[in-house]
Amino acid sequence: MTTEQRRALKLAASPGTTSQEDSFELACRLPTPASAPVERMTIVIDYDEGEPLGCVPDDHLVIVGVQKMTAADGKLRIGDRLLSMNGRLVKDKDRFYQFAKRMHPQVIIQVERQIHKTPLTDDRAALIHLKPDTTINDYFVAHLSRIPGSKIGLTVKTSDNGKVIVTKLEPFCLAERCYEVGDYILDVNGEQVSSKDSAKLLLKKGLQVDGYVSTIVERVKPEIMKSLRKTRRDRIRNPKVANDVIHIGRREVARIKHMAKAGEGQVPKPKSILIHNENLLSRRERRKTSPKPAPKPSDSYSKRKAAVKFYPRNIEMNVQSDIKDPTKLIPVPRDRHRSSFDLSQARMPQMGTKGPPL
């Protein structure tokens, strides 16, 4: 510990607080981005010898990664600032890894953890002339800090009512800690926003320059949201009929009742709105009752149907051949005992020749 730190300890210590823990907090408190609120927490981690803690700090001793299924998983968070381990000051990364190797089976880590949600104050609401309606919505201030190597994961758009609404949050992102899908972002660092472009510009500027932004969030109360979702499901299951359809239906019911009362209970068959000509109706009725004549097959149809025939006897016919030398032709032997045409023994005619129909 340097001389300046010892001097700060003497000036900051009061008669009622002489413990090393309180003095250490005042003298060695690490700077946080802009004015992000933080809280001091004590984390107890049990681990065996040779087992890694599973957390990765950066040069400023801010946790930038936590490995799953390790001792630190579920205990330390990304964004936590390391202060001490078992009461000993953590000055840099090397000192942290040295302590982690020999402080098993249990290490007590003091960290500073950022607060992601704080109640909305009247002064903050007055900056944008906001009068919160707490009967339906909840209002709070969301604090978002930039951490190297971590994604913000926030997607917004301009809603129909002129507000900026959160539409998507990536899993395990920084924005998931303070926002939910459906939240309205009313301002960024005290400046009112009414479009996604202005909100994106202010968020980007604040995170790049200061590494921190705060926004007023309007969120529908959980019980109201539950009721709205139930109403929406009911509307999908039982859609509401249009008013003009209801009016026409009631008028038609009244007309039918009146006609039934006038005709002593005999309700006439309503006239179809698709047919206006009685002669056309009678012709259609005659067509339904009269038998339809069978279609007369055409000549081409009958020819196609009888195109293939088999003759029970052999027919000898003179055919023309493209072969000029008749000696090269092979005669087909005649079998008098066959009473039908044998395709296995017959020779198919050559291209361009004519033969008997099969």
ZAMARGU-434373 format. One record per atom (N, C-alpha, C): residue in three letters; x, y, z. Coordinates in steps of 0.001 Angstrom, whole numbers, plus 500000, padded with zeros to 6 digits. Example, Ala and Ser with C-alpha at 12.3 -4.5 7.8 and 13.67 -1.06 7.14 Angstrom:
<pts>
Ala513190494310507800;Ala512300495500507800;Ala513200496700507800;Ser512850497750507080;Ser513670498940507140;Ser512900500030507870;
</pts>
This chain:
<pts>
Met500851498806500000;Met500000500000500000;Met500887501244500000;Thr500582502184499131;Thr501402503382498994;Thr501141504351500136;Thr502007505403500182;Thr501864506420501232;Thr500567507190501078;Glu500175507480499819;Glu498934508224499590;Glu497720507416500053;Gln497766506115499851;Gln496647505292500304;Gln496560505246501820;Arg497723505165502496;Arg497706505181503968;Arg497161506507504487;Arg497567507627503818;Arg497073508941504228;Arg495566509021504033;Ala495063508427502934;Ala493617508445502702;Ala492877507625503744;Leu493527506546504196;Leu492911505735505243;Leu492758506515506532;Lys493794507281506905;Lys493740508046508147;Lys492702509144508077;Leu492582509789506894;Leu491621510885506772;Leu490186510367506716;Ala490000509190506098;Ala488636508691505917;Ala488126507923507112;Ala489048507343507901;Ala488610506529509032;Ala488006507406510102;Ser486954506953510720;Ser486291507672511801;Ser486496506893513083;Pro486263507519514249;Pro486468506811515509;Pro485617505568515654;Gly484426505578515047;Gly483533504429515212;Gly483826503302514251;Thr484645503534513208;Thr484930502504512216;Thr486424502373512084;Thr487001501458512812;Thr488442501263512795;Thr488830499920512199;Ser487861499192511624;Ser488181497884511062;Ser488907498045509741;Gln489733497073509408;Gln490492497105508171;Gln489574496969506960;Glu488474496273507097;Glu487561496052505983;Glu486920497351505537;Asp486401498160506465;Asp485778499423506093;Asp486806500399505541;Ser487963500477506128;Ser488996501383505641;Ser489462500985504246;Phe489571499667504017;Phe489995499178502709;Phe489003499604501634;Glu487709499561501943;Glu486694499919500968;Glu486803501385500583;Leu487072502261501540;Leu487150503685501252;Leu488396504032500456;Ala489495503360500734;Ala490750503735500098;Ala490926503098498735;Cys490413501890498535;Cys490736501130497333;Cys489517500907496448;Arg488531501731496571;Arg487340501569495742;Arg487676501893494293;Leu487381500958493408;Leu487720501145492006;Leu486704502063491347;Pro487129502837490358;Pro486193503726489669;Pro485196502931488844;Thr483969503394488790;Thr482923502766487993;Thr482580503680486833;Pro482023503141485751;Pro481701503968484603;Pro480697505050484958;Ala481063506314484663;Ala480188507467484883;Ala479598507403486286;Ser478272507425486389;Ser477625507430487697;Ser476782506180487894;Ala477230505038487376;Ala476465503803487534;Ala476403503415489000;Pro475222503172489557;Pro475134502769490970;Pro475663501352491158;Val476347501142492268;Val476921499829492568;Val476584499462494002;Glu476719498190494298;Glu476573497690495653;Glu477705496713495941;Arg478140496697497183;Arg479243495833497587;Arg478680494509498070;Met479250493420497564;Met478731492097497877;Met479874491177498268;Thr479524490163499040;Thr480477489140499462;Thr480075487816498831;Ile480995487234498089;Ile480745485984497381;Ile481616484896498003;Val481010483790498394;Val481720482653498968;Val481708481518497943;Ile482905481039497601;Ile483042479989496588;Ile483859478845497180;Asp483330477641497110;Asp484037476430497540;Asp484582475712496307;Tyr485835475321496368;Tyr486437474599495247;Tyr487600473770495771;Asp487987472769494988;Asp489042471844495385;Asp490392472311494859;Glu491419471718495385;Glu492780472042494946;Glu492973471619493483;Gly493525472531492710;Gly493727472274491285;Gly492524472587490428;Glu491391472871491031;Glu490184473205490269;Glu490166474702489980;Pro489970475114488730;Pro489928476543488423;Pro488627477169488904;Leu488713478465489223;Leu487496479176489616;Leu486549479327488435;Gly487096479561487259;Gly486254479666486067;Gly485836481067485720;Cys486512482098486248;Cys486198483483485904;Cys487434484138485302;Val487201485097484402;Val488287485776483688;Val488152487275483925;Pro489104487925484616;Pro489074489378484795;Pro489903490071483715;Asp489618491354483492;Asp490429492145482568;Asp491465492929483356;Asp492114493886482689;Asp493165494657483356;Asp492629495524484486;His491334495865484445;His490723496673485504;His490035495801486553;Leu490321494501486528;Leu489750493545487476;Leu488230493447487373;Val487721493667486179;Val486298493490485900;Val486112492119485262;Ile485184491353485789;Ile484926490022485252;Ile484321490164483857;Val485008489599482865;Val484533489667481480;Val484089488299480965;Gly484259487267481757;Gly483834485938481330;Gly483721484987482503;Val482693484159482479;Val482472483132483500;Val482191481822482774;Gln483032480831483010;Gln482867479543482356;Gln481753478747483033;Lys480981478066482209;Lys479885477253482731;Lys480423475980483384;Met479652475486484330;Met479973474246485052;Met481288474361485818;Thr481601475561486298;Thr482780475763487140;Thr482338476284488498;Ala483306476489489390;Ala482979476938490747;Ala482374478334490752;Ala482816479203489828;Ala482315480578489793;Ala480988480717489069;Asp480563479678488371;Asp479312479749487627;Asp478141479875488595;Gly477340480918488411;Gly476218481186489300;Gly476572482018490513;Lys477852482269490737;Lys478292483085491875;Lys478750484465491398;Leu479702484484490487;Leu480197485739489929;Leu479484486038488618;Arg479341487329488321;Arg478680487765487103;Arg479631488598486263;Ile479341488625484993;Ile480091489513484108;Ile479790490958484500;Gly480834491734484706;Gly480692493117485150;Gly481067493330486601;Asp481203492263487372;Asp481638492402488771;Asp483084492885488821;Arg483366493780489783;Arg484732494289489982;Arg485317493636491228;Leu486449493005491056;Leu487101492310492169;Leu487761493318493092;Leu487534493167494393;Leu488144494047495390;Leu489144493288496253;Ser488734492185496843;Ser489630491443497727;Ser489264489974497704;Met490218489147498143;Met490014487705498256;Met490538487272499620;Asn489629486780500454;Asn489954486398501833;Asn490620487548502596;Gly490114488766502383;Gly490610489943503082;Gly491884490535502534;Arg492416489999501452;Arg493657490503500882;Arg493353491251499590;Leu493987492389499426;Leu493743493267498286;Leu494168492601496981;Val493306492708495981;Val493619492216494635;Val494045493422493804;Lys495355493505493506;Lys495879494670492797;Lys495814494507491286;Asp496059493300490786;Asp496083493073489347;Asp495683491626489061;Lys495713491275487776;Lys495301489925487390;Lys496248488857487918;Asp497545489170487905;Asp498507488173488387;Asp498258487829489855;Arg497987488866490670;Arg497712488612492076;Arg496422487787492235;Phe495431488049491383;Phe494182487283491452;Phe494435485801491183;Tyr495191485491490131;Tyr495446484088489806;Tyr496309483412490873;Gln497212484155491497;Gln498020483592492579;Gln497149483232493775;Phe496240484135494136;Phe495338483857495249;Phe494418482673494933;Ala493939482615493688;Ala492991481559493323;Ala493616480174493406;Lys494931480077493211;Lys495592478771493233;Lys495760478224494645;Arg495927479108495641;Arg496264478614496970;Arg495225478919498051;Met494076479478497688;Met493071479810498692;Met491960478773498792;His492169477589498234;His491184476522498368;His491224476023499819;Pro490233475431500336;Pro488996474969499686;Pro487886476011499645;Gln488115477192500200;Gln487072478215500207;Gln487715479581500064;Val487111480407499211;Val487586481765499010;Val486402482713499178;Ile486642483799499900;Ile485630484834500115;Ile486050486053499302;Ile485254486386498304;Ile485595487449497360;Ile484682488638497606;Gln485288489800497752;Gln484546491059497842;Gln484493491681496443;Val483288491974495970;Val483115492541494633;Val482190493744494706;Glu482284494566493692;Glu481320495636493459;Glu480471495236492266;Arg479187495173492489;Arg478252494755491442;Arg477325495911491096;Gln477191496147489821;Gln476354497255489369;Gln474878496945489600;Ile474145497970489976;Ile472699497862490156;Ile472046498213488825;His471237497326488315;His470668497511486978;His469308498203486999;Lys468651498254488152;Lys467344498897488239;Lys467265499681489540;Thr466791500918489434;Thr466552501760490607;Thr465194502427490459;Pro464540502784491566;Pro463238503448491469;Pro463347504796490763;Leu462278505181490103;Leu462222506470489414;Leu461970507580490424;Thr462813508589490397;Thr462672509735491298;Thr461880510845490617;Asp461363511750491428;Asp460606512875490875;Asp461502513795490056;Asp462744513966490473;Asp463657514836489725;Asp463939514272488338;Arg464125512971488265;Arg464397512362486952;Arg463164512430486059;Ala461979512212486621;Ala460753512295485827;Ala460486513711485357;Ala460889514708486161;Ala460658516102485780;Ala461502516518484587;Leu462604515822484320;Leu463453516187483180;Leu462724516026481856;Ile461805515097481774;Ile461053514892480530;Ile459569515180480736;His459247515866481841;His457865516254482154;His456954515022482184;Leu457400513999482866;Leu456659512744482943;Leu455818512711484201;Lys454555512357484044;Lys453654512138485165;Lys453262510660485165;Pro453943509861485938;Pro453728508409485879;Pro452317508017486301;Asp451730507124485537;Asp450439506528485863;Asp450707505123486396;Thr450783505011487696;Thr451174503750488324;Thr450016502770488488;Thr448833503121487993;Thr447711502188488099;Thr447849501019487123;Ile448499501273486015;Ile448652500236484989;Ile450109499850484794;Asn451003500842484854;Asn452408500615484523;Asn453307500774485748;Asp454463500167485647;Asp455554500366486598;Asp456641501187485916;Tyr457255502090486674;Tyr458313502953486149;Tyr459569502767486995;Phe460695502669486319;Phe461984502566487004;Phe463074503051486058;Val464264503210486612;Val465428503639485836;Val466314502422485610;Ala466604502133484349;Ala467480501017483982;Ala468884501547483737;His469875500858484278;His471277501256484150;His472004500209483309;Leu472620500664482243;Leu473295499779481299;Leu474726500251481118;Ser475677499365481359;Ser477102499686481245;Ser477735498806480178;Arg478721499365479527;Arg479444498625478490;Arg480573497832479126;Ile480653496562478769;Ile481697495672479266;Ile482445495120478062;Pro483758495260478007;Pro484512494757476852;Pro484290493262476650;Gly484020492900475414;Gly483805491498475081;Gly482390491011475258;Ser481489491855475740;Ser480092491463475953;Ser479190492256475021;Lys478135491610474559;Lys477197492241473644;Lys476060492901474418;Ile475614494043473886;Ile474454494710474483;Ile473195493892474183;Gly473011493491472922;Gly471912492589472562;Gly470539493196472668;Leu470398494490472342;Leu469122495198472483;Leu468612495603471107;Thr467351495320470829;Thr466702495709469577;Thr465437496486469908;Val465295497677469298;Val464145498540469569;Val463522498973468245;Lys462297499481468347;Lys461621500066467195;Lys460621501105467694;Thr460120501907466772;Thr459131502927467109;Thr457741502308467055;Ser457008502404468141;Ser455671501815468200;Ser454649502764467589;Asp453411502295467494;Asp452350503105466904;Asp451982504307467765;Asn452206504221469065;Asn451867505339469949;Asn453009506332470120;Gly454030506254469272;Gly455118507222469319;Gly456123506991470418;Lys456259505756470882;Lys457241505430471910;Lys458230504407471363;Val459361504314472035;Val460396503349471658;Val460158502081472469;Ile459942500980471787;Ile459610499721472441;Ile460716498700472196;Val460983497900473199;Val461970496825473089;Val461300495633472414;Thr461872495193471297;Thr461283494107470516;Thr462055492801470612;Lys463338492853470962;Lys464139491624470994;Lys465306491778471947;Leu465624490720472657;Leu466777490660473551;Leu467510489351473284;Glu468780489445472991;Glu469566488239472755;Glu469839487525474078;Pro469873486201474051;Pro470118485451475298;Pro471480485774475898;Phe471504485897477213;Phe472727486126477995;Phe473438487429477591;Cys472670488431477194;Cys473259489725476849;Cys473140490665478045;Leu473817491825477946;Leu473804492789479046;Leu472431493433479219;Ala471756493706478112;Ala470451494362478204;Ala469388493472478821;Glu469621492170478841;Glu468637491246479405;Glu468481491419480909;Arg469466492040481552;Arg469400492212483002;Arg468422493303483425;Cys468178494261482556;Cys467344495395482970;Cys466138495634482066;Tyr466042494958480926;Tyr464909495171480021;Tyr464178493858479784;Glu462940494001479336;Glu462122492885478888;Glu461465493277477575;Val461132492275476785;Val460435492548475530;Val459076493165475839;Gly458789494296475213;Gly457563495037475477;Gly457762496269476330;Asp458966496461476884;Asp459247497665477671;Asp459319498888476761;Tyr458889500029477310;Tyr459004501302476604;Tyr460168502090477200;Ile461076502536476343;Ile462190503388476757;Ile461769504832476521;Leu461627505593477606;Leu461103506955477510;Leu462200507994477355;Asp463384507750477904;Asp464470508716477774;Asp465801507985477840;Val466869508695477475;Val468244508201477568;Val469075509308478198;Asn469561509055479399;Asn470362510045480141;Asn469639511378480296;Gly468335511321480528;Gly467559512533480763;Gly467023513196479521;Glu467301512684478324;Glu466789513252477078;Glu465662512364476565;Gln464503512989476338;Gln463339512239475899;Gln463547511706474481;Val463088510485474249;Val463197509860472930;Val461807509422472492;Ser461553509565471182;Ser460256509184470625;Ser460392508377469343;Ser461607508041468949;Ser461838507233467757;Ser463048506342467993;Lys463119505279467229;Lys464236504345467403;Lys465557504967466973;Asp465517505895466006;Asp466759506518465546;Asp467377507382466640;Ser466552508196467291;Ser467078509038468365;Ser467548508194469547;Ala466804507142469868;Ala467223506275470973;Ala468526505558470646;Lys468652505086469426;Lys469878504391469028;Lys471077505325469068;Leu470885506567468618;Leu471983507531468608;Leu472453507857470019;Leu471516508103470933;Leu471889508448472302;Leu472486507252473045;Leu471945506074472822;Leu472504504888473468;Leu473927504618472986;Lys474127504732471700;Lys475457504486471143;Lys476459505520471632;Lys476029506768471679;Lys476925507833472137;Lys477295507649473603;Gly476304507363474442;Gly476585507210475866;Gly477480506022476172;Leu477255504896475482;Leu478058503704475751;Leu479474503832475209;Gln479648504524474086;Gln480984504663473515;Gln481811505712474245;Val481192506802474641;Val481941507894475277;Val482107507632476773;Asp481003507421477469;Asp481042507262478927;Asp481035505806479379;Gly480649504892478504;Gly480543503496478903;Gly479337503193479764;Tyr478380504107479822;Tyr477228503930480717;Tyr476079504800480236;Val474863504272480320;Val473642505028480044;Val472580504609481055;Ser471653505530481286;Ser470488505234482127;Ser469241505651481367;Thr468199504860481493;Thr466958505110480766;Thr465768504924481693;Ile464726505721481455;Ile463452505524482148;Ile462661504470481386;Val462208503468482097;Val461494502345481482;Val460060502326481989;Glu459137502177481063;Glu457721502004481386;Glu457340500558481085;Arg456890499852482096;Arg456567498433481947;Arg455169498169482493;Val454385497450481729;Val453032497102482170;Val453121496172483376;Lys452260496421484359;Lys452263495593485565;Lys452026494123485212;Pro452638493220485961;Pro452501491787485638;Pro451057491307485625;Glu450246491768486586;Glu448863491294486620;Glu448058491828485435;Ile448359493080485029;Ile447681493641483859;Ile448106492903482594;Met449402492622482472;Met449905491897481310;Met449292490502481224;Lys449133489851482356;Lys448519488520482364;Lys447075488582481888;Ser446351489619482332;Ser444968489772481897;Ser444881490075480405;Leu445804490894479894;Leu445802491218478464;Leu446098489984477618;Arg447024489171478062;Arg447338487959477310;Arg446163486994477293;Lys445449486897478418;Lys444277486022478463;Lys443192486535477527;Thr442981487859477513;Thr441987488439476610;Thr442360488204475160;Arg443641488302474868;Arg444093488074473494;Arg443866486631473069;Arg444136485692473962;Arg443891484288473634;Arg442401484028473411;Asp441551484657474214;Asp440111484475474049;Asp439631485041472718;Arg440210486164472302;Arg439816486748471023;Arg440229485859469863;Ile441371485218469993;Ile441814484329468921;Ile440902483106468829;Arg440502482579469989;Arg439628481408469978;Arg438218481770469536;Asn437675482890470007;Asn436324483333469676;Asn436396484731469060;Pro436666484820467769;Pro436787486147467152;Pro435458486889467164;Lys435520488173467324;Lys434325489005467383;Lys433748489193465987;Val432417489049465888;Val431737489235464614;Val431585490728464348;Ala431712491106463082;Ala431592492517462717;Ala430189493032463031;Asn430100494330463300;Asn428814494926463692;Asn427783494860462575;Asp428215495054461322;Asp427247495004460224;Asp426691493596460033;Val427524492584460283;Val427037491203460178;Val426000490923461272;Ile426259491423462472;Ile425293491245463563;Ile423973491927463227;His424029493132462663;His422817493874462311;His422020493140461238;Ile422696492629460218;Ile422000491913459147;Ile421373490627459679;Gly422089489921460532;Gly421549488690461094;Gly420319488924461945;Arg420342489957462773;Arg419173490264463604;Arg417979490665462742;Arg418227491429461708;Arg417134491853460824;Arg416518490661460099;Glu417346489708459685;Glu416831488528458992;Glu416038487634459948;Val416493487498461175;Val415748486707462160;Val414381487319462430;Ala414325488643462551;Ala413045489313462781;Ala412106489131461593;Arg412647489169460386;Arg411799489002459201;Arg411218487593459125;Ile412029486592459410;Ile411546485207459350;Ile410488484955460420;Lys410706485510461613;Lys409704485350462671;Lys408383486007462284;His408451487169461655;His407232487865461244;His406486487074460178;Met407205486513459215;Met406560485726458166;Met405978484436458730;Ala406653483833459706;Ala406121482610460312;Ala404846482888461089;Lys404799484025461740;Lys403600484386462498;Lys402442484692461573;Ala402691485349460447;Ala401624485682459505;Ala401110484442458791;Gly401964483454458521;Gly401548482248457802;Gly401205481094458707;Glu400894481342459955;Glu400501480321460928;Glu401557479222461039;Gly402736479630461190;Gly403804478670461446;Gly404483478119460217;Gln403969478421459002;Gln404596477942457781;Gln405603478980457291;Val406818478606457351;Val407880479517456930;Val408216479217455483;Pro408006480163454583;Pro408336479902453177;Pro409834479743452982;Lys410143478982451950;Lys411550478769451629;Lys412148480063451094;Pro413216480532451676;Pro413783481800451195;Pro414287481660449773;Lys414091482698449023;Lys414512482718447630;Lys416022482859447540;Ser416592482101446633;Ser418044482153446488;Ser418468483485445893;Ile419574483986446337;Ile420089485253445814;Ile420983485031444605;Leu421218483756444257;Leu422102483466443129;Leu421336483264441831;Ile420039482951441879;Ile419243482705440682;Ile418091483698440670;His417981484481439600;His416941485501439490;His415938485172438379;Asn416244484216437515;Asn415384483896436383;Asn414679482572436658;Glu413328482598436707;Glu412574481383436965;Glu412697480402435806;Asn412750480932434546;Asn412899480043433391;Asn414228479303433448;Leu415256480023433880;Leu416558479379434008;Leu416513478290435072;Leu415764478561436142;Leu415631477566437200;Leu414899476327436694;Ser413825476549435894;Ser413085475398435385;Ser413935474577434424;Arg414717475243433582;Arg415581474502432668;Arg416609473678433429;Arg417127474246434470;Arg418111473513435261;Arg417476472316435952;Glu416227472481436430;Glu415548471362437063;Glu415288470243436060;Arg414906470622434798;Arg414659469609433777;Arg415941468862433430;Arg417033469587433415;Arg418301468930433108;Arg418681467917434186;Lys418326468234435419;Lys418653467316436503;Lys417816466041436432;Thr416526466166436047;Thr415622465010436041;Thr415739464183434770;Ser415932464811433609;Ser415985464075432340;Ser417296463326432217;Pro417240462077431699;Pro418486461311431535;Pro419354461914430440;Lys420608461855430652;Lys421548462395429676;Lys421848461336428627;Pro421791461679427335;Pro422121460694426284;Pro423589460325426341;Ala423834459062426020;Ala425219458596426021;Ala425980459246424879;Pro427183459631425090;Pro427946460277424013;Pro428241459289422897;Lys428026459729421632;Lys428274458902420464;Lys429757458883420158;Pro430332457709420124;Pro431772457676419846;Pro432068458110418432;Ser433108458836418266;Ser433512459307416948;Ser434214458193416193;Asp434430458411414887;Asp435092457411414054;Asp436525457182414496;Ser437189458269414846;Ser438574458118415284;Ser438656457324416583;Tyr437640457507417445;Tyr437629456761418702;Tyr437434455269418445;Ser436502454932417542;Ser436263453516417242;Ser437454452882416561;Lys438144453643415729;Lys439326453100415070;Lys440441452849416072;Arg440597453795416987;Arg441633453607417987;Arg441329452406418886;Lys440051452209419145;Lys439683451110420017;Lys439955449757419376;Ala439792449634418033;Ala440002448374417305;Ala441278448425416480;Ala442283449090416915;Ala443511449240416133;Ala444350447983416144;Val444272447142417173;Val445089445936417298;Val444173444712417195;Lys444492443807416238;Lys443704442593416046;Lys444642441414415859;Phe444195440248416265;Phe444943439001416090;Phe444116438057415199;Tyr444738437578414116;Tyr444057436682413188;Tyr444379435243413562;Pro443392434339413510;Pro443638432935413895;Pro444406432132412849;Arg444565432631411647;Arg445272431885410612;Arg446366432761410021;Asn447297432051409376;Asn448407432760408743;Asn447972433339407406;Ile448491434475407117;Ile448196435143405856;Ile449518435423405168;Glu449607434992403953;Glu450808435263403174;Glu450551436486402310;Met451446437437402391;Met451318438672401634;Met452668439013401044;Asn452620439604399892;Asn453842440078399262;Asn454197441444399834;Val455373441525400330;Val455830442780400932;Val457010443293400137;Gln457166444577400136;Gln458299445202399484;Gln459463445295400450;Ser460642445163399926;Ser461841445200400746;Ser462821446184400153;Asp463588446807401039;Asp464620447737400587;Asp465880447019400127;Ile465984445701400410;Ile467172444941400009;Ile467028444567398531;Lys467998444986397759;Lys467940444727396316;Lys468261443264395978;Asp469102442629396777;Asp469473441240396513;Asp468503440318397234;Pro467588439653396531;Pro466599438795397209;Pro467194437545397816;Thr468440437208397456;Thr469034435999398025;Thr469384436159399495;Lys469480437373399903;Lys469818437619401305;Lys468603437525402224;Leu467428437412401649;Leu466222437278402457;Leu466100435847402960;Ile465678435668404180;Ile465526434348404785;Ile464042434014404814;Pro463610432945404195;Pro462182432591404217;Pro461757432064405577;Val460516432285405862;Val459943431813407119;Val459314430453406862;Pro459726429417407603;Pro459134428094407350;Pro457671428059407760;Arg456894427319406957;Arg455466427206407222;Arg455221426022408142;Asp454416426273409178;Asp454044425219410118;Asp452547425014410011;Arg452176423898409431;Arg450761423646409210;Arg450029423311410498;His450748422847411531;His450095422438412773;His449751423627413663;Arg450367424787413371;Arg450031425968414187;Arg448740426563413681;Ser447850426798414575;Ser446564427388414198;Ser446499428877414488;Ser447567429429414999;Ser447598430865415309;Ser448956431403414936;Phe449048432656414906;Phe450281433336414510;Phe451265433307415673;Asp452475432729415432;Asp453491432579416482;Asp454473433730416378;Leu454457434595417347;Leu455353435756417310;Leu456795435362417526;Ser457043434247418231;Ser458419433851418512;Ser459139433364417276;Gln458391432787416298;Gln459007432254415094;Gln458959433230413931;Ala458167434269414063;Ala458024435214412956;Ala459156436204412961;Arg459532436658411802;Arg460577437666411662;Arg459914439013411465;Met460307439977412276;Met459703441304412177;Met460135441953410884;Pro459270442656410212;Pro459640443308408945;Pro460649444413409186;Gln461456444651408190;Gln462462445698408259;Gln461806447062408129;Met462621448081408384;Met462122449450408264;Met461712449710406830;Gly460550450274406657;Gly460089450608405320;Gly459295449511404669;Thr459161448359405326;Thr458390447254404751;Thr456985447258405290;Lys456136446539404618;Lys454737446423405012;Lys454446444975405331;Gly453700444757406349;Gly453371443398406740;Gly451950443312407203;Pro451525442144407567;Pro450133441967408003;Pro449922442612409354;Pro448746443073409615;Pro448451443626410943;Pro448515442550411996;Leu449049442908413152;Leu449168441957414249;Leu447858441845414992;
</pts>
